[in-house]
C-alpha cells in the first residue's frame, strides 16, 4: 500500500480537505491533491503535510487525466452550491471519464444522503445523475452518501444568529436531523481505500448523530457555556433567501435521511456525535470567545 497514490479532487475544499488530511494521517498513501490554485494558503498548508499538489480544473478533462496518471484511487466531489446543477453533473462526469481513461483501480464518490430516493431536490438529483453515470461506465466505485454536515453550524448560514445566541432554521421542534462531521467522511473514505474488497460496489449513507433543533441548541449551550435557543423561522422567509435550501428543509420534514447510525458506529467506533464534534473542534460562539465560530478550524 505504501506505493499507492490517491488523487483527491477539491483537496483545498471542505470535503476534499477532510479526506486529504485523513489519508495523510492514516499513512501508507502518497496523496496528490488537485486544486485550481496551488499557490493559495490552503494549498500551501497541505504541501507542508507532504501532499503533492497538482493544478487541475474540473471543467478541463485533459487536466484531470494528467492529474490521475499513475493513481491507484481517486476521490471525487463537486459543489452544486458554487457551480449549479448542469456544471456539477458535467464536472462529475468529467472526473469519471478521466478516472476511466487513467485506468484507476478505485473511485470513491461523495454523493448525498437519499440521492437514490427520487427527492426532486436539484442538488440531490445532480448527484444521482453522477452516480448513475459512474455505474454505467462500470468503474470500480464506492459511493458514500453523507448527510447534513455538523460543520455547517460554523458557516455563514448559521453564524450571525449564533453570535446572538440563536439557532435559526425552519424545521419543526420535533423534526430530527441526521448529521455528520466532515472528518468522519474522511475516515470512511480512507477506510474504503484501505479495504477495497469490502467497499467496491457499495453505496452507504453516513451520519454520526440525529437530533432535533432544540436538542442541538441545548447541546451547543451545554458544551460552550453560552446560551443558545432555537428560533423557528418562517419557511417562506427562508424561501425568499434560498429556494433550494427551503425545499431541502421541507424534505427533511417529509422524509429525511435514513443512515443506520448504530451500524456505522460498529464500523467506525470513533464516529463523532455533535457534542464530541463541538468539543473536538473547540467551536464556540463569538460572544463566548470573541471570535467567529470555528475560526480556528475553518474548512
C-alpha positions in Angstrom: 0.0 0.0 0.0 3.0 2.3 0.6 3.5 2.9 -3.1 -0.2 3.5 -4.0 -1.2 7.0 -5.0 -4.6 8.6 -4.2 -5.7 11.6 -6.1 -8.1 13.9 -4.2 -10.4 16.2 -6.2 -11.0 19.5 -4.4 -8.2 19.0 -1.9 -8.5 22.6 -0.6 -12.3 22.4 -0.2 -14.3 21.2 2.8 -14.8 17.5 1.8 -11.6 17.1 -0.2 -9.6 18.7 2.6 -11.0 16.4 5.2 -10.2 13.4 3.0 -6.7 14.6 2.2 -5.9 15.2 5.9 -7.3 11.8 6.9 -5.3 10.0 4.2 -2.1 11.8 5.3 -2.8 11.0 9.0 -3.5 7.3 8.1 -0.1 6.9 6.5 0.8 4.4 3.7 -0.6 6.5 0.9 1.0 9.0 -1.4 -1.6 11.8 -1.7 -2.0 14.0 -4.7 -4.2 17.0 -4.1 -6.0 18.6 -7.1 -6.6 22.3 -7.0 -7.1 25.2 -9.4 -4.7 27.3 -7.4 -1.6 25.6 -5.9 -0.4 28.9 -4.5 -3.3 29.7 -2.2 -2.8 29.4 1.5 -4.9 26.2 1.9 -2.9 24.5 -0.8 0.4 25.6 0.8 -0.8 24.2 4.2 -1.4 20.8 2.5 2.0 20.9 0.9 3.6 21.3 4.3 1.9 18.0 5.2 3.6 16.3 2.3 0.7 16.4 -0.1 1.7 16.6 -3.8 -0.2 19.5 -5.4 -1.3 19.3 -9.0 -3.2 22.1 -10.8 -6.4 20.8 -12.4 -9.8 22.1 -13.4 -13.0 20.0 -13.2 -14.1 21.6 -16.5 -10.9 20.5 -18.3 -11.0 16.8 -18.7 -7.4 16.7 -20.1 -6.1 18.3 -16.9 -7.9 15.6 -14.9 -6.4 12.8 -16.9 -2.9 14.2 -16.4 -3.6 14.6 -12.6 -4.8 10.9 -12.4 -1.9 9.4 -14.1 -0.3 6.7 -12.0 -3.1 6.9 -9.4 -4.5 3.8 -7.7 -7.5 5.6 -6.5 -9.5 8.9 -6.9 -11.8 10.7 -4.5 -14.4 12.7 -6.4 -16.6 15.5 -5.1 -18.3 18.5 -6.8 -20.0 21.6 -5.3 -23.6 22.3 -6.5 -23.8 25.5 -4.4 -20.9 27.0 -6.3 -21.4 25.8 -9.9 -25.1 24.9 -10.1 -26.9 21.8 -11.4 -25.6 21.5 -15.0 -22.0 22.2 -14.2 -21.9 19.9 -11.2 -23.2 17.0 -13.4 -20.7 17.8 -16.1 -17.8 18.0 -13.7 -18.8 14.8 -12.0 -18.9 13.0 -15.4 -15.5 14.6 -16.4 -13.9 13.1 -13.3 -15.4 9.7 -14.0 -14.3 9.8 -17.6 -10.8 10.8 -16.7 -10.6 8.1 -14.0 -11.6 5.5 -16.6 -9.1 6.8 -19.1 -6.4 6.7 -16.4 -7.2 3.1 -15.5 -7.7 3.8 -11.8 -8.5 0.9 -9.6 -10.9 2.5 -7.1 -13.1 5.6 -7.4 -14.7 6.9 -4.2 -17.5 9.4 -4.9 -19.1 11.6 -2.4 -22.8 12.0 -3.2 -25.6 12.9 -0.7 -27.9 11.0 1.6 -31.1 9.9 -0.2 -29.7 10.6 -3.7 -31.3 7.3 -4.8 -34.8 8.2 -3.4 -36.1 10.5 -6.1 -36.3 13.5 -3.8 -36.8 16.0 -6.6 -34.2 18.3 -4.9 -31.9 19.6 -7.6 -28.7 19.3 -5.5 -29.6 15.7 -4.7 -30.7 14.8 -8.3 -27.5 16.1 -9.7 -25.5 13.7 -7.6 -27.9 10.8 -8.6 -27.1 11.6 -12.2 -23.4 11.4 -11.5 -23.8 8.1 -9.5 -25.8 6.6 -12.4 -23.1 7.7 -15.0 -20.3 6.2 -12.9 -22.2 2.9 -12.8 -22.9 3.0 -16.5 -19.1 3.3 -17.1 -18.6 0.2 -15.0 -16.0 1.8 -12.8 -14.8 0.1 -9.6 -16.6 2.5 -7.2 -17.6 3.1 -3.6 -20.3 5.7 -3.1 -20.7 7.5 0.2 -23.9 9.5 0.8 -23.2 12.0 3.6 -26.0 13.7 5.4 -26.0 17.3 6.7 -22.6 18.3 7.9 -22.1 19.4 11.5 -19.5 21.8 10.2 -22.4 23.8 8.6 -23.0 25.3 12.0 -19.7 27.2 11.7 -20.8 28.6 8.3 -22.3 32.0 7.4 -25.7 30.3 7.2 -25.8 29.9 10.9 -23.0 32.1 12.3 -24.7 35.5 12.5 -27.6 34.3 14.5 -25.5 32.1 16.8 -23.5 35.2 17.7 -26.7 36.4 19.2 -27.4 33.1 20.9 -30.0 31.9 18.4 -30.0 28.7 16.3 -32.3 29.6 13.4 -33.9 27.5 10.7 -37.4 26.4 9.7 -37.6 22.9 11.0 -40.4 21.8 13.4 -39.5 21.3 17.0 -39.8 17.5 16.8 -38.0 17.0 13.4 -34.8 15.0 13.9 -31.9 15.9 11.6 -29.1 13.4 10.9 -25.6 15.0 10.9 -22.0 14.0 10.1 -18.7 15.5 10.9 -16.5 16.2 7.9 -13.6 14.4 9.5 -15.7 11.3 9.7 -16.3 11.5 6.0 -12.6 11.5 5.7 -12.3 8.4 7.9 -14.8 6.4 5.8 -13.1 7.4 2.5 -9.7 6.4 3.8 -11.2 3.2 5.2 -12.7 2.3 1.8 -9.4 2.9 0.0 -7.7 0.6 2.5 -10.3 -2.2 2.2 -11.4 -2.1 -1.4 -12.6 -5.7 -1.3 -15.2 -4.7 1.3 -16.2 -1.4 -0.2 -16.1 -1.6 -4.0 -19.7 -1.8 -5.3 -21.2 -0.4 -2.1 -23.3 2.7 -1.6 -23.5 3.8 2.0 -25.5 6.7 3.6 -23.4 8.0 6.5 -24.3 10.0 9.6 -23.0 10.3 13.2 -25.8 11.8 15.2 -29.5 12.6 15.0 -31.1 15.4 17.0 -33.9 17.9 16.9 -33.2 21.6 16.6 -34.0 22.3 20.3 -31.6 19.4 21.2 -28.9 20.9 19.0 -29.4 24.3 20.7 -29.2 22.6 24.1 -26.0 20.8 23.2 -24.4 24.0 22.0 -25.4 25.7 25.2 -24.1 22.9 27.4 -20.8 22.5 25.7 -19.9 26.1 25.0 -21.3 27.6 28.2 -23.1 30.2 26.0 -26.9 30.1 26.0 -28.3 29.2 22.6 -32.1 29.0 21.9 -33.8 27.5 18.9 -35.9 30.1 17.0 -38.0 28.6 14.2 -38.1 30.7 11.0 -41.0 31.1 8.6 -40.3 28.8 5.7 -41.5 31.4 3.3 -38.8 33.8 4.6 -36.2 31.1 4.0 -37.6 30.5 0.5 -37.1 34.2 -0.4 -33.5 33.9 0.5 -32.7 30.5 -0.9 -35.5 28.4 -2.6 -33.3 25.3 -2.8 -32.4 25.4 0.9 -36.1 25.9 1.8 -37.1 22.9 -0.4 -34.5 20.8 1.4 -35.9 21.8 4.8 -39.4 20.8 3.6 -38.0 17.4 2.5 -36.4 17.0 5.9 -39.8 17.4 7.4 -41.5 14.9 5.0 -38.8 12.3 4.6 -35.3 12.9 6.0 -32.1 11.0 5.9 -32.0 7.3 6.8 -28.5 6.4 7.7 -28.1 3.4 10.0 -26.1 5.1 12.8 -25.7 2.1 15.1 -24.3 0.0 12.2 -22.0 2.8 11.1 -20.7 3.1 14.7 -19.8 -0.6 14.7 -17.8 0.0 11.5 -16.3 3.2 13.0 -16.4 3.3 16.8 -14.9 6.8 16.8 -17.9 8.2 14.9 -18.5 11.7 16.4 -21.7 12.8 18.0 -22.5 16.5 17.7 -21.3 17.1 21.3 -18.0 15.3 20.6 -17.6 17.3 17.4 -18.1 20.6 19.2 -15.6 19.7 21.9 -13.0 18.4 19.4 -13.3 21.4 17.1 -13.2 23.9 20.0 -16.3 25.5 18.4 -17.8 28.4 20.3 -20.0 31.5 19.7 -18.3 34.8 19.2 -19.7 36.3 22.4 -18.2 33.5 24.4 -14.7 33.6 22.9 -14.6 36.9 21.0 -14.0 35.2 17.6 -16.1 33.7 14.9 -17.5 30.2 15.5 -15.0 27.7 14.1 -12.5 30.3 13.1 -9.6 28.3 14.4 -10.7 25.2 12.4 -12.5 26.6 9.4 -12.8 24.2 6.5 
